[in-house]
């Protein structure tokens, strides 16, 4: 099979899905491409090597991660323009989805290189179809901002978008931030918000928590330790365009600044500096926004 693949695999870039947990997630076509490629670009060569060793694949690997993808892309695109066959993989799932790969794809297309998707496992879609939430329309967000203020702002933006019917929002979240994110969801969307937490997908300890956001927080709070990256799904309720007239008011900048001053025992100047850092804004920009808000509220 390997010899046949070597002779038939056309030059180009192959986006290969890898297992998200169970090694059986790999497809036969993925194995053929990994064997037939000239090189495999990996998010982490050590992680990918475990997979290759298991399936006795000896194709050379090269790193291609978030810190070197832009420079590595130049080298790989030149190889493909010369007739090379490059496979790209992430540590798990589909490359380019909250993982390296999208920059290399764009560069390959711009250079006229053929780009071929090799479908397979994906945590977001796997969690979605087993969630019980609507699959008719969904929005994949990926990871939320790490900083609390920026995360809260992003969730408020999502909550305020008009929707004629419920929409499923899909996030990825790290175990050490999951409780903070759930608390923000409860604050922004309300305690009755339906959520689904999926972890360890396709592994032995695969788990789904289907509950209100309050119940989900309580379920995790009772555990000594929370492990495994989460796929977090949220049922964003329908919301009309004029919902702002009856919707609860989100925390104002003045309220945030006052809370920071109270909690951290700092003055107004320091509170402005910290909140600007949390929101990814300059201090002067935030100050002007705060002044505009105060003028509106007078």
C-alpha atoms as one frame of an Amber mdcrd trajectory, in Angstrom:
protein
   0.000   0.000   0.000   2.848   2.406   0.880   4.532   2.005  -2.511   1.242
   2.582  -4.330   0.588   5.730  -2.309   4.088   7.055  -2.992   3.489   6.778
  -6.726  -0.031   8.273  -6.763   0.029  11.058  -4.168   0.058  14.302  -6.148
   2.170  17.319  -5.166   0.436  19.687  -2.764  -0.546  20.399   0.821  -2.594
  17.775   2.684  -4.512  18.815   5.812  -4.703  15.592   7.806  -7.042  15.063
  10.760  -5.492  13.106  13.619  -7.116  11.342  16.624  -8.637  13.548  19.346
  -8.363  10.741  21.895  -8.780   7.187  20.676  -6.136   6.113  18.139  -8.969
   4.515  16.177 -10.125   8.020  15.227  -7.554   7.981  12.404  -8.868   7.211
   8.921  -7.393   4.830   6.355  -6.956   7.710   3.938  -5.088   9.728   6.566
  -2.662   6.860   7.094  -2.051   6.557   3.345  -1.298  10.279   3.046   1.014
  10.299   6.061   2.926   7.371   4.531   3.042   8.895   1.065   4.016  12.456
   1.978   7.595  13.690   1.649   7.376  15.461   4.994   4.869  15.899   7.807
   4.605  19.391   9.342   3.629  18.978  13.017   2.380  21.237  15.780   4.563
  19.139  18.110   6.900  16.614  16.481   7.161  14.608  19.705   3.398  14.171
  19.951   3.030  13.247  16.283   5.942  10.801  16.481   3.975   8.706  18.987
   1.177   8.377  16.417   3.602   7.586  13.590   5.413   4.977  15.659   2.133
   3.271  16.520   1.255   2.892  12.837   4.866   2.209  11.744   5.112   5.322
   9.576   8.644   6.546   8.894   7.950   9.797   7.013  10.261  12.636   8.216
   8.675  15.341  10.369   9.278  19.063  10.758   7.851  21.482  13.325   5.161
  23.975  12.320   3.617  25.647  15.346   2.235  29.052  16.322   5.688  30.522
  16.917   7.314  29.514  13.613   4.455  28.944  11.149   5.031  32.189   9.224
   8.704  31.461   8.574   8.203  27.726   8.096   5.480  28.376   5.513   7.987
  29.944   3.115  10.172  26.849   3.197   7.267  24.407   2.822   5.587  26.343
   0.015   8.850  26.359  -1.958   9.115  22.588  -1.488   5.560  22.083  -2.768
   6.086  24.373  -5.755   9.016  22.131  -6.642   6.733  19.078  -6.611   6.820
  18.194  -2.918   3.988  16.553  -1.004   3.533  18.011   2.467   1.086  16.774
   5.099   0.263  19.039   8.024  -1.160  17.804  11.332  -1.982  19.309  14.713
  -1.637  17.467  18.001  -5.284  16.388  17.761  -8.160  16.922  15.349  -8.176
  19.134  12.286  -5.186  21.413  11.653  -6.104  25.071  11.369  -9.044  24.920
  13.805  -7.726  26.725  16.909  -4.387  25.168  15.932  -1.580  26.020  13.447
  -2.222  25.495   9.743  -4.393  28.338   8.469  -1.428  30.599   7.600   0.297
  27.818   5.664  -2.951  27.102   3.797  -3.308  30.754   2.785   0.307  30.932
   1.613  -0.033  27.697  -0.352  -3.181  28.906  -2.111  -1.539  32.246  -2.931
   1.372  30.345  -4.498  -0.953  28.220  -6.630  -0.312  25.026  -4.650  -3.076
  22.414  -4.476  -4.609  22.139  -0.990  -6.375  18.889  -0.085  -8.446  18.345
   3.107  -8.267  14.864   4.626 -11.365  14.740   6.881 -11.516  13.124  10.286
 -12.008  13.706  13.988 -12.862  17.154  15.365 -13.690  17.924  19.004 -16.144
  20.767  18.328 -18.361  18.854  15.907 -18.112  15.613  17.864 -19.336  17.397
  20.988 -22.044  19.252  19.064 -23.751  16.208  17.586 -23.897  14.521  21.001
 -24.858  17.639  22.963 -28.603  17.620  22.492 -28.478  21.309  21.556 -29.536
  22.626  18.172 -27.306  21.675  15.259 -29.372  23.658  12.760 -27.243  26.743
  13.352 -24.078  27.044  15.397 -21.154  29.416  15.856 -17.661  28.126  16.590
 -15.669  30.636  18.631 -12.749  28.553  19.869 -10.803  29.888  22.860 -12.075
  32.991  24.630  -9.590  35.679  25.738  -7.604  34.674  28.820  -7.953  38.044
  30.549 -11.136  38.329  32.593 -12.223  41.725  31.275 -11.679  40.849  27.622
 -13.448  37.507  28.098 -16.454  39.178  29.686 -16.598  41.774  26.911 -16.521
  39.063  24.217 -19.352  37.153  25.900 -21.421  40.333  26.166 -20.923  40.928
  22.434 -22.161  37.410  21.693 -25.127  37.785  24.039 -26.239  41.043  22.411
 -26.345  39.731  18.842 -29.939  39.475  17.509 -31.166  35.895  16.895 -34.563
  34.807  15.595 -34.102  31.371  17.187 -31.706  29.655  19.595 -28.123  29.289
  18.415 -25.429  26.936  19.720 -22.133  28.611  20.600 -19.054  26.367  20.749
 -15.947  27.203  22.760 -12.750  25.453  23.762 -11.600  26.028  27.334  -8.722
  24.956  29.549  -9.520  23.114  32.805  -7.984  25.820  35.014 -10.252  28.502
  33.472 -13.506  26.582  33.050 -15.069  27.743  36.332 -14.275  31.400  35.615
 -15.788  31.113  32.144 -18.936  29.446  33.495 -19.268  32.222  36.086 -19.028
  34.836  33.324 -21.618  32.966  31.253 -24.003  32.929  34.209 -23.491  36.645
  34.783 -23.983  37.585  31.111 -26.703  35.129  29.999 -28.395  34.319  33.318
 -28.505  31.267  35.631 -30.970  29.311  33.467 -28.583  29.169  30.491 -28.317
  25.646  29.060 -24.753  24.428  28.644 -23.005  21.203  27.738 -19.482  20.383
  28.869 -17.654  17.685  26.900 -14.258  16.378  27.952 -11.960  13.456  27.160
 -13.816  12.913  23.869 -13.337   9.430  22.338 -11.204   8.394  25.327 -12.053
   5.849  28.032 -13.255   8.538  30.441 -15.336  10.493  27.915 -17.862  12.671
  29.731 -20.781  14.974  28.959 -22.357  17.306  31.510 -25.707  18.568  30.194
 -27.229  21.068  32.606 -27.933  24.698  33.437 -24.846  26.822  33.886 -25.473
  26.919  37.655 -25.715  23.129  37.846 -22.593  22.702  35.710 -20.595  24.985
  38.012 -21.759  23.032  41.049 -20.877  19.697  39.418 -17.294  20.803  38.780
 -16.935  22.512  42.165 -17.478  19.156  43.899 -14.414  17.637  42.224 -10.967
  17.527  43.769  -9.386  18.191  40.387 -10.651  19.028  36.907  -8.644  17.524
  34.063  -8.765  17.554  30.284  -9.490  20.365  27.836 -13.206  21.161  27.572
 -15.444  21.663  24.605 -18.092  24.008  25.987 -21.420  24.389  24.186 -23.965
  27.090  25.033 -27.567  27.463  23.939 -27.798  31.185  23.238 -31.536  32.010
  23.394 -33.462  33.840  20.681 -33.125  37.600  20.947 -35.040  40.244  18.977
 -33.409  43.383  17.608 -35.190  45.584  20.170 -34.308  43.318  23.093 -32.082
  46.051  24.514 -35.202  47.829  25.780 -35.945  45.046  28.252 -32.563  43.329
  28.646 -30.694  43.778  31.916 -27.970  46.411  31.788 -24.448  45.019  31.596
 -21.836  46.266  34.031 -20.722  49.768  33.090 -17.145  50.970  32.974 -17.847
  53.087  36.037 -19.080  50.010  37.908 -16.063  47.971  36.820 -13.669  50.673
  37.933 -15.425  51.045  41.273 -15.336  47.284  41.808 -11.620  47.130  40.979
 -10.874  49.974  43.387 -12.850  48.274  46.134 -11.502  44.749  45.596  -7.851
  45.666  45.023  -7.746  48.708  47.344  -6.267  50.901  44.599  -6.929  54.436
  43.394  -8.812  55.495  40.282  -5.657  55.961  38.200  -4.384  52.451  38.934
  -7.854  50.974  38.345  -7.959  52.599  34.900  -4.543  51.183  34.076  -5.480
  47.639  35.135  -8.858  47.639  33.395  -7.261  48.933  30.181  -4.755  46.075
  30.363  -7.550  43.523  30.912  -9.524  44.842  27.933  -6.509  45.148  25.648
  -6.993  48.936  25.267  -4.740  51.907  25.883  -5.320  53.788  29.114  -6.144
  57.021  27.241  -8.643  55.246  24.976 -10.388  53.694  27.978 -10.419  57.034
  29.786 -12.160  58.724  26.841 -14.714  55.898  26.678 -15.330  56.277  30.402
 -15.863  60.024  30.054 -18.362  59.483  27.216 -20.220  56.950  29.364 -20.393
  59.375  32.295 -21.719  62.104  30.011 -24.491  59.815  28.745 -25.513  58.866
  32.272 -25.775  62.434  33.565
